[in-house]
Amino acid sequence: MRIRQKHQQQRGIALITVILIVALATTVASFVAWRQQVWTRQVENLRDAAQAAAVARAGFDWAGVILVEDKRKNQIDHLGEAWAQQVVLPVERGRVAGGLSDQQARFNLNNLVRGNQISGIDIAALQRLLVSLELPATLVDPLVDWLDPDSLVYSADGAEDAYYLALPQPYFTANRGLVDLSELLLVRGFEPDMVDKLAPHVCVLPTPTPVNINTASPEVLAAVIPGYSLDDARKWVAERGNGSQTLAEFRGKLSPAQALGLQESLLSVSSDFFQVDLSVEFGRVRQRHLALYQRQGQNWPLLLWMQQR
């Protein structure tokens, strides 16, 4: 009787052992299969990411060709031209969408300091733009200090090293031109919501630039022309549509007072700086690629930077 019970116990132990081994083997097999699936997805994502980057680079080259051809055809840039058209193109296993935008349709923040000298007319223009966007006009003062090469505070609302070094996480004033709009968040008084509100109307370019009257928004046009109201600018933009106008034609539609205050050095009908913005999709990969071109006559444009976001 005891022998039989002992055999039964041994069989029970053996059965439990077999069940544990089978469970362990199943777990290991499932883990290996899961890791294999993860590895396969990672390889697919890397492949799709590489394809997306290659397509984006081809898109940048396409944009360069468009800019060269446009310059060969005419010297006036407006929203009715080929470069201004947004495209959506299907590609194998994905799609690419986007196009070019004229950066001289915006106010260049680096205009505030030209040749290491503070530019009063540009300061006034940015103040008018800030007011039209219901932002504090005093934001101009710390920005001037951020851009100018000296360590002297521009005004009571300005800020140089003494202010920034007293912060919980101290840093120095740049004392140079902005490289990216995100730098505004380092400047005294600028908050993320303010930068978001300002971003559609301003840009950061390496050299002083005029505003293109054929592509600029009403807010920007009203800012760069003293006495030119936002309603006047909206009326002009509606009449302009996607067509082109010369500076003489534009001046002819201003009142005598507006024409008297017009600084034609701040205005243009042609542009040299264009941003390429492409959204690329391949499989599960979604990428946004940006690049900034500086046109150089009829030569191939200079690629100033490109980035992925």
Secondary structure, DSSP 8 states (H G I E B T S, - for coil): -HHHHHHHHHHHHHHHHHHHHHHHHHHHHHHHHHHHHHHHHHHHHHHHHHHHHHHHHHHHHHHHHHHHHHHHH-S---TTSGGG--EEEEETTEEEEEEEEEGGGSEEGGGGEETTEE-HHHHHHHHHHHHHTT--GGGHHHHHHHHSSS-S-SSTT---HHHHHTSSS------S--SSGGGGGGSTT--HHHHHHHGGGEE--SS---EETTT--HHHHHHHSTT--HHHHHHHHHHHTTS---HHHHHHTS-HHHHHH--GGGEES---EEEEEEEEEETTEEEEEEEEEEEETTEEEEEEEEEE-
